[in-house]
Amino acid sequence: MDSRVFRVDPPTSVQWFDVDYPDVIDLRHRLYPERGQGYHLVGTSLADLSWLDELPTTTPAMIVAEGVMMYLTDDIVRPLLKGLTEHFPGGQVAFDSLSRFGARMAKLDPAVSATGATFGWGLDNPDDIKAFAPKMELVIETHTPDLPGYSKLPWIMRAVVRSMEPFTPLRRLNRLLLYRF
């Protein structure tokens, strides 16, 4: 139910595509105002790459997959990222990522299990993406202490995060990644 398009308010010359399950797209139609030209809602599963046929192939893309990748499985993520980077002539991909250990640990979180959500994909080393999406080059890996608002977290949370920072596997439990292709 992301409302980023309304907050960013791009000009109509920008072609903006929001891709989500059909029932979520139906709900968006009911709850959000019409945006008009340049804004497209695509109701589909990310596992079915035929939705890429609706997107132009002649312009670079900025792909944002916030709060998405960890819910997918490896057999969806691999063709998805490969398909996106082959569909467009170039661009960037930004997403948040859990490590594989982080994805396994999230299953133990009562807040996650109460929703019925499952975490299926994690990425330990950001360069491992190249094995299945070779055009992707890491631009930046941002960790929790580098995020705006980090200082507003409770001191105990900041202490836990800081204690994990010296250890790469722990630091990579959760981070933001930006790639170019």
Protein Blocks (a to p, Z undefined) as FASTA:
>chain_A
ZZklmmnopafkbccdddddfklmmmmmmmpccebehiacddddfklmmlmmmpcfkbcc
ddddehklmmpcfklmmmmmmmmmmmpgbdcdddddddfklmmmmmmpmklmmnopacfb
dcfblmlmmmmmmmbccfbdcdfklpghklmpcfklmmmmmmmmmpmklmmmpccddddZ
Z
